[in-house]
Amino acid sequence: MLELHSMPTPNGQKVMIMLEECGLPWKHVDVDIRTGDQFKAGHLKLSPNNKIPALVDPDGPGGSYTMMESGAILLYLAGKTGKFLPRSVRGKYDVLQWLMFQMAHVGPMFGQAGHFLTLKKEEDAGLKYARERYLNEARRLYRVLDNRLAESRWIGCAEYSIADMAVYPWTRSHPDRGITEAEYPYFMRWYRTMEARPAVQRNNAMAIEIRERMTRAGEAKPPVNIYDTKDNAARLGKATGH
Ligand SMILES: N[C@@H](CCC(=O)N[C@@H](CS)C(=O)NCC(=O)O)C(=O)O
């Protein structure tokens, strides 16, 4: 059975949606990044960059196969099942462009916007600059998505694909970024279509369940601040003997 070593953050959820869409048997192995599970030796073997998600396929190419990087995992599952990545050369490269767009822009920029906007710190000029920079960039990226969805029913191409699955979980916080039906109507139409999909609904319900289970399991453990980059570098160094 496929194992997803993860936590239901947007990067974890995009793989959960794909696994559900493909109807593959899989299980979630909880990796709580709030209590430092990503720095454990067992997880670092699967994901040397100390991040979730990681996938273990016991029935992979040449035997058991492990993977990090959510975009690569989506491509792997699309290759394994022959689903959600068009066979036509044009369609395939259309989807790849938009998958890369998600990985290079939507994920990192929305992530930074979320970080700075929710940072509990007295606002100074530096924090104001960071908040404005990433919020503006997030809203610009929503504009790119809205423009794309004005001309294409789905993000990657004319069919539902891994590009849609990659973008959706990142956009669940769109109300907090001031994204409205009036200003982003094509994005909102797509978003509703995504939410009507049974696999997406199963993901959303599982994400709550898994997060609650992980919160209960982590209650007694000391927290790790994933934004403390100095501490995180030291943890990685210690875990890998450097
Ligand atoms: N590009 C990576 C990003 C993965 C990533 O940033 N994961 C975050 C959670 S969404 C994480 O594991 N953070 C833990 C840490 O930074 O220690 C992917 O798409 O898989």
The ligand as a Gaussian input file, in Angstrom:
#p B3LYP/6-31G(d) Opt

LIG

0 1
 N        8.512000      22.243000      -2.495000
 C        8.110000      21.367000      -1.432000
 C        7.703000      22.213000      -0.247000
 C        7.357000      21.367000       0.946000
 C        7.166000      22.199000       2.200000
 O        7.517000      23.382000       2.257000
 N        6.577000      21.586000       3.220000
 C        6.369000      22.261000       4.475000
 C        4.912000      22.131000       4.901000
 S        3.801000      22.741000       3.679000
 C        7.215000      21.589000       5.547000
 O        7.330000      20.389000       5.576000
 N        7.826000      22.366000       6.462000
 C        8.589000      21.822000       7.537000
 C        9.864000      22.576000       7.788000
 O       10.116000      23.566000       7.090000
 O       10.598000      22.168000       8.690000
 C        6.938000      20.501000      -1.893000
 O        6.137000      20.998000      -2.667000
 O        6.846000      19.323000      -1.483000

